[in-house]
Amino acid sequence: MTDTAREADLLTQIERGDASPKILDFAARGMVPLPPDELVRAIASILASGDARLAPLAEKSFRAFDAASLKSAVLSAGVKPEQLAVVARHTQDAGVLEPLIRHRAVPDETLVWLAERVDAPLQDVLVTNQTRLLAAPLIVERLFENPRLSPEIRRRADEFLEEFFLKKERERDEAGDLEEAPEEEAPAAPAAGSVPVDEAGLSEDAKGSLFARVATMSVFQRIRLAYRGNKEERMFLVQDRNRLVSSAVLKSPKTRDADAETIANMKSVSEDVLRGITFRRDWMRHYGIMRAIVKNPRSPIDVTLSIVLRLNAKDLKVLASDRNVPDAVRATARREVSRKER
């Protein structure tokens, strides 16, 4: 057997977990006769196996690899998904992570993990792989959790939602299906005070029933319900933690001005939902919606500060002493009150 064949056989044994304890020990220490890219893969396999005895040795050896060796391993023929997952968690080098993100074998959960952490250039690589995003929309959701998410990537992620998740729904609207299947409104509300409801107008029974229904739905199904559902369903799903779902409520042709005002008053929706309301010029022409956005403590402060100046004198005075809004909003309201009184 040639040296090359022996090395390949050694790597295969380690990858399959068939190697002897002695070989695995030497491999964890980086002391087996393999070229750098294959040694990366061998040690990555040991780390992926979860062997508690070898993990400290393998971790130390893995951290000694340079970026060139890691990239070579990522690009090598036959690299395993679990090996790519280990590499992803051991480097911040963009030259390594870019081909790793593009690799067909990289696990979805690894891309989800990276989405929350990578910088703008790699965010761009993530959103470009639309086939993968369709298969694992959680990647897009986690991108919105990234504190370094660039405005451009945020815009493209929103476009992704529009293009791939709601395109068919819009096409149905244009074909007249929405008129043929009008909204089924929730049952008439009981007399005031008879059944307690939350800020979305939902009773505990209604929330329990809706929760049971959506718990078994896929992201795609929840998005469709958020877009197509009745008012009760939309008011429930606008609170969904998945941004793709909550955003679909705002994009639904069934979400009217009154619904937008209800949502703007809700403390249980995300900052992204409140920001999304402010992107709709037709909604922001309604004073009630504008006032609700300013008074909601969850509204993004960069949005509310400019809206404060559009409030009337009465609301400015109330806002100037409202302890539930951010200090900067309250201070801006006080300054505007003083200016108008001079």
Summary of the structure (lengths in Angstrom):
residues: 342
radius of gyration: 26.8
end to end distance: 94.3
largest distance: 94.3
contacts: 1036
relative contact order: 0.05
helix: 65%
strand: 1%
